């Protein structure tokens, strides 16, 4: 049985959506994970008799979705707030929840677009991150798995207590949470840029973009949660974005909000060799110049094609982001960042990274997380819009979120206020 539902009465998937109940994903694949993880390429996996046996259930999970959609009867507001956040699997769930409940800016979010949400992974205590957050925050949610994980993860995640077999559902994906009703659920599959079975972190699946219509009191909004592939070239990321924009052309005529982790690192990160070559190219450009003028502004040169594509399809990104503010931060003394990078580049590279960052305190920041809008009024400097005691703010990166010196996620959340 792939799908499980918890309605008050029996119903199909479509009627569950309209009745306002809950639909969950589950499977019976766990016992096969050790065998599936022995394959070292997707080709090898797909040709195996085991995969052919399990293929129907695997595809149902990867093509599946789950949601909670209840009537919350909320009043009309003069402005609404959206937050996009790569929550890094949800491994710091309790602290993330506390921040979403108590942070003076984040607690007023009406819409959350979350990337990297686990469901049944040992590294995040086998929680269903999207569902648990939605219930705690009294929100609706829509979650789609991108991958079935056959291992514990990468970097320091491999040190999590227990074995890979301790993963229960082993699902990892993206989610949209809303204080308002969610309907017209759509997922847009993205073509893999790299074989997800060929490295240490073995996964079955591909990134999935979530699109859903949010029924605000004044009008509806199409919200789209996007996580582009990290191990990819600049051109591949652009192509993934274009494939999304092409699909959205057929959507109903309403304002659109795109958000998520677009991995605009400025690097060709498809292979360590290309990244190393790119590193030395940036050294020759001037490390200080790149840290100040390119890492925080990938749209200027290295990722220009992606952002030009957004404009070509009628989307604005410049007025709905805090330009120049990084959302992902690297420090040479951060053991977590070291272990993630060490899975990918040779150890000898780190001496050169340390040398390159010596004049910048051993640190640099990248801008990976973005909003883009179409036909949507975004709050801009000079707008004085209030909802009771709450004043609308201009697009902002919320940085420095830590508990006991530990980052809640390896990405900062980004915020946008808009008027309908």
Beta strands, then each sheet from edge to edge (+ up, - down):
strand 1: 3-5
strand 2: 22-25
strand 3: 66-68
strand 4: 80-89
strand 5: 111-119
strand 6: 140-149
strand 7: 171-178
strand 8: 181-189
strand 9: 203-205
strand 10: 208-215
strand 11: 220-227
strand 12: 255-261
strand 13: 328-331
strand 14: 363-366
strand 15: 369-374
strand 16: 377-378
strand 17: 386-387
strand 18: 390-391
strand 19: 396-398
strand 20: 402-403
strand 21: 406-407
strand 22: 413-419
sheet 1: 1+ 2- 3+ 6- 7+ 5- 4- 22+ 16-
sheet 2: 1+ 2- 3+ 6- 9+
sheet 3: 1+ 2- 3+ 6- 7+ 5- 4- 22+ 19-
sheet 4: 8+ 10- 11+ 12+ 15-
sheet 5: 13+ 14-
sheet 6: 17+ 18-
sheet 7: 20+ 21-
end
